[in-house]
Amino acid sequence: MKTCFWFLAAVALSMLLVLGFSGCARNDSGDDDDDDDGSPIPDDDDTVIGCEGRDFGQCDAIDAPQLSSVQPRVNGTSVPFPAEVRTDDSLELVFEYVGPSTEIEEGYPFVIVGGEPNCLESQQLLSLNCPEQTEGVCRIDADPLLFLDGIGAPYGLEISNYCGEHSNRLPLDIVAHEAK
């Protein structure tokens, strides 16, 4: 009987230790205790909510980013608005923003179609497409099919920061036609 008691006590203690350590590994408090890169962005990825942004206390002090301009680039060449593209063209949107790059890093671009923001989830804003370390210029790829035959116009562009705060909306006067 005494052996059974110690065995059960050891099992219970083991379970408590396992549960305790698993709770430490998943810190959803937003407390960035392990921020070793100096960035205001927490290092623990369990607070990431995709296009919706992060959920942690520091977001209360972060302002939404501001777009100042956007320019389409078709097949590597800047073109003015209104822009006409074909569905087989390469379309980039080059935009300027105001605000620290650390605040938009890990944010997302949104193309507005039919009044609804469509997150370009594969185009997360990272140093790859926002090479400036301060206020600056970013570029993203956009699928011309979003603008096919003007369906869903008027179009627009918004960006979000890592907290999910959306910028102002800039118009995108783009129409795509089926490739021949």
C-alpha positions in Angstrom: 0.0 0.0 0.0 2.8 2.4 0.9 4.5 1.6 -2.5 1.3 2.3 -4.3 1.0 5.7 -2.5 4.5 6.8 -3.5 4.0 5.6 -7.1 0.8 7.7 -7.4 2.4 10.6 -5.7 5.3 10.4 -8.2 2.9 10.2 -11.2 0.9 13.2 -9.9 4.1 15.2 -9.3 5.3 14.4 -12.8 2.0 15.5 -14.3 2.2 18.8 -12.4 5.7 19.4 -13.6 4.8 18.6 -17.3 1.7 20.9 -17.1 3.7 23.6 -15.4 6.5 23.6 -18.0 4.0 23.5 -20.9 2.3 26.6 -19.4 5.7 28.4 -19.4 6.3 27.5 -23.0 3.1 29.2 -24.1 3.1 32.7 -22.7 0.1 34.5 -24.1 0.4 37.4 -21.8 2.2 39.5 -24.4 4.9 39.9 -21.9 8.1 40.0 -24.0 10.4 38.6 -21.4 12.7 37.0 -24.0 13.0 40.1 -26.3 16.7 39.7 -27.2 16.7 41.6 -30.5 15.7 45.0 -29.1 12.6 45.1 -31.3 9.2 46.1 -29.8 7.9 43.0 -31.5 7.6 40.1 -29.1 9.8 37.1 -29.9 7.2 34.5 -28.9 5.2 33.7 -32.0 2.2 32.3 -30.1 0.7 35.8 -30.2 0.6 36.0 -34.0 -2.9 36.0 -35.4 -2.1 36.3 -39.1 -3.7 39.1 -41.0 -5.5 40.2 -37.9 -2.2 41.2 -36.2 -0.8 40.5 -32.8 -2.5 40.7 -29.5 -0.3 42.1 -26.7 -0.2 45.1 -24.4 2.3 47.2 -26.3 -0.3 47.6 -29.2 -2.2 50.2 -27.1 0.7 52.7 -27.7 1.1 52.0 -31.5 -0.5 54.3 -34.0 -1.8 53.0 -37.4 0.6 53.4 -40.3 -0.1 56.1 -42.9 0.2 55.7 -46.6 1.4 58.7 -48.5 1.5 57.4 -52.1 1.1 54.3 -54.3 2.4 53.6 -57.8 1.7 50.6 -60.0 4.6 48.9 -61.7 3.7 46.6 -64.6 6.4 44.2 -65.9 9.0 46.2 -64.0 8.0 49.6 -65.3 6.2 52.3 -63.3 3.0 53.4 -65.0 0.6 56.2 -64.1 -3.0 55.8 -62.9 -5.3 54.8 -64.5 -3.4 51.7 -65.2 -4.4 48.9 -67.5 -2.8 45.5 -67.2 -3.3 42.0 -68.6 -3.8 39.0 -66.4 -0.5 37.6 -67.5 1.4 40.8 -66.6 3.6 41.1 -63.5 2.0 43.7 -61.2 3.7 45.4 -58.3 2.3 48.1 -56.0 5.1 50.4 -54.8 4.0 52.5 -51.8 5.4 55.0 -49.5 4.4 55.1 -45.8 5.0 57.3 -42.9 6.0 55.8 -39.6 8.7 53.5 -38.2 9.4 50.4 -40.2 9.5 48.3 -37.0 5.7 49.1 -36.7 4.8 47.8 -40.1 7.1 44.9 -40.1 5.1 41.7 -39.9 2.0 43.7 -40.9 0.1 42.9 -44.2 -1.1 44.7 -47.3 -4.8 44.7 -48.1 -6.3 45.3 -51.5 -9.8 46.6 -51.2 -12.2 44.9 -53.7 -15.9 45.5 -53.6 -15.5 47.5 -50.4 -13.9 44.6 -48.6 -10.2 44.4 -47.5 -8.5 41.3 -49.0 -5.4 40.4 -47.1 -2.5 39.5 -49.3 -1.3 37.0 -46.6 1.6 35.7 -48.7 3.0 39.3 -48.9 3.7 39.9 -45.2 5.6 43.2 -44.9 9.1 42.3 -44.0 12.5 43.8 -44.7 12.5 41.9 -48.0 9.8 44.1 -49.5 10.3 47.2 -47.2 14.1 47.6 -47.3 14.2 51.0 -45.7 14.9 51.0 -42.0 13.0 54.3 -41.5 10.0 55.8 -43.2 10.2 54.7 -46.7 9.2 52.6 -49.7 7.8 49.1 -49.9 6.7 47.0 -52.8 4.3 44.1 -53.0 3.2 41.7 -55.7 -0.5 41.9 -56.6 -2.4 39.4 -58.7 -3.9 41.2 -61.7 -7.0 39.0 -61.4 -8.0 41.1 -58.4 -8.7 43.9 -60.9 -10.3 41.8 -63.7 -12.6 43.8 -65.9 -13.1 46.4 -63.1 -15.4 44.0 -61.2 -15.4 45.1 -57.5 -14.2 48.6 -58.3 -13.4 51.0 -56.8 -10.2 49.4 -55.5 -7.9 50.6 -52.8 -4.7 49.8 -50.8 -4.3 49.7 -47.0 -1.5 48.3 -44.9 -1.6 47.1 -41.3 1.1 47.1 -38.7 1.9 44.1 -36.6 -0.9 44.9 -34.2 -3.5 44.8 -36.9 -4.1 48.5 -37.0 -5.0 49.6 -40.6 -3.7 52.6 -42.4 -5.6 55.1 -44.4 -6.9 53.9 -47.8 -5.4 55.0 -51.1 -7.3 54.5 -54.3 -6.0 52.0 -56.9 -7.3 52.9 -60.4 -6.3 49.6 -62.1 -8.2 47.5 -64.5 -7.0 44.1 -65.7 -8.1 42.5 -69.0 -7.9 38.8 -69.9 -4.6 37.9 -71.6 -5.0 37.1 -75.3 
